[in-house]
Every structure is written in C-alpha cells, then in structure tokens.
Amino acid sequence: MAQDPLPKLHDKRVDLYLDVMMIRKRDYLVCKGGRVNYTTSYPLENKTVDEVLKKLQAEMTKYKERGLKVVSVHVDNAFNTEKFQSGLEGAILVPYAAN
C-alpha cells in the first residue's frame, strides 16, 4: 500500500481540524492536519455524530500508522458531545461555537 508523503517531523504531535461541507447536495467531512498541512475528505451518508466519528477514526488511524499522534481535534460545536469525545482515542476535543 502506497503511503502519502509527509514531512519529517521531530515533534510527532498533530492537531486535526474538521469541517462538514456540502458539494452538489452531498455532505463531506474535510480533515486537515495542522502541522503537516495534509487535507483529506470523506463522503458522509449523514451528519450524525456516529458517521462523522467513524470517518474521523479512519483518519486518526492514518496518522497513527505513520508514527504521528493526534493530540487535539477541532470541530464545530455540533460535535461537542460526550460520545464524540469518547471516540477520540485520548485526543482533546476543541469545539468552536457558531458565529
């Protein structure tokens, strides 16, 4: 399996920034790794906590397989739930309020 190139980092901690966006009436989860400037997107069946958490865990696994540790996850306030926090594998949840 080919791996995406990532820069060499001495500090292996990464912050993830998440947002849900709509393109042509379809929802996508956009994930950006702060220090590595790596962005991916996942199509969503719906915008439930379970669906977003499933995609986020897949993204966190990618970073873990590359020797990096996701230390915080920045999300919209809609995902500021105990269930979402419990699925973050030790990362800190950083919610942002709506404007």
C-alpha positions as CSV (number, residue, x, y, z in Angstrom):
1,M,0.0,0.0,0.0
2,A,1.5,3.3,-1.0
3,Q,1.7,6.0,1.7
4,D,1.2,9.6,1.1
5,P,4.4,11.7,1.7
6,L,4.6,13.5,4.9
7,P,7.3,15.9,6.1
8,K,9.9,14.7,8.6
9,L,8.9,16.0,12.0
10,H,10.8,15.9,15.2
11,D,7.6,16.6,17.2
12,K,5.1,13.9,16.2
13,R,2.0,15.6,17.6
14,V,-0.6,16.8,15.2
15,D,-3.8,18.8,15.5
16,L,-6.8,17.8,13.3
17,Y,-9.2,20.4,12.1
18,L,-12.6,19.1,10.9
19,D,-15.5,20.7,9.0
20,V,-18.5,19.4,7.2
21,M,-19.1,20.9,3.7
22,M,-21.7,20.3,1.1
23,I,-20.9,19.9,-2.6
24,R,-23.7,19.3,-5.1
25,K,-26.1,18.4,-2.3
26,R,-23.7,15.8,-0.8
27,D,-22.0,16.2,2.6
28,Y,-18.3,15.6,3.0
29,L,-16.1,15.6,6.1
30,V,-12.9,17.6,5.5
31,C,-9.9,16.8,7.7
32,K,-6.8,18.9,7.8
33,G,-3.7,18.0,9.8
34,G,-2.3,21.2,11.2
35,R,1.5,20.8,11.3
36,V,1.7,18.5,8.2
37,N,-0.7,20.5,6.1
38,Y,-2.4,17.4,4.8
39,T,-6.0,17.6,3.8
40,T,-8.5,14.7,3.1
41,S,-12.2,14.5,2.6
42,Y,-14.7,11.7,3.1
43,P,-18.2,11.4,1.8
44,L,-20.8,11.3,4.5
45,E,-24.1,9.3,4.5
46,N,-25.4,11.8,7.0
47,K,-24.1,14.4,9.5
48,T,-24.7,12.3,12.7
49,V,-22.0,12.0,15.4
50,D,-21.7,8.3,14.7
51,E,-21.0,8.8,11.0
52,V,-18.5,11.7,11.5
53,L,-16.8,9.8,14.3
54,K,-16.4,6.7,12.1
55,K,-14.6,8.8,9.4
56,L,-12.5,10.6,12.0
57,Q,-11.3,7.4,13.5
58,A,-10.2,6.2,10.0
59,E,-8.3,9.5,9.6
60,M,-6.7,9.2,13.0
61,T,-5.6,5.6,12.1
62,K,-3.7,7.0,9.0
63,Y,-1.7,9.4,11.2
64,K,-1.0,6.6,13.8
65,E,0.3,4.3,11.1
66,R,2.7,7.0,10.0
67,G,4.1,7.4,13.5
68,L,2.2,10.6,14.4
69,K,-0.1,11.3,17.3
70,V,-3.3,13.3,17.0
71,V,-3.4,15.4,20.2
72,S,-6.4,17.6,19.5
73,V,-9.5,17.6,17.2
74,H,-11.0,21.0,16.4
75,V,-14.7,20.8,15.4
76,D,-18.0,22.7,15.1
77,N,-19.9,22.9,18.4
78,A,-22.5,20.4,16.9
79,F,-20.0,17.6,17.7
80,N,-19.3,18.7,21.3
81,T,-20.8,15.6,22.8
82,E,-19.5,13.0,25.3
83,K,-20.0,10.3,22.7
84,F,-17.8,12.2,20.2
85,Q,-15.1,12.9,22.9
86,S,-15.0,9.2,24.0
87,G,-14.2,8.1,20.4
88,L,-11.1,10.4,20.1
89,E,-8.6,7.9,21.5
90,G,-7.2,10.3,24.0
91,A,-7.1,13.4,21.8
92,I,-8.5,16.7,23.2
93,L,-11.8,17.9,21.8
94,V,-11.7,21.6,20.9
95,P,-15.2,22.8,19.9
96,Y,-15.9,26.1,18.2
97,A,-19.2,28.0,18.7
98,A,-21.2,29.1,15.7
99,N,-20.7,32.7,14.6
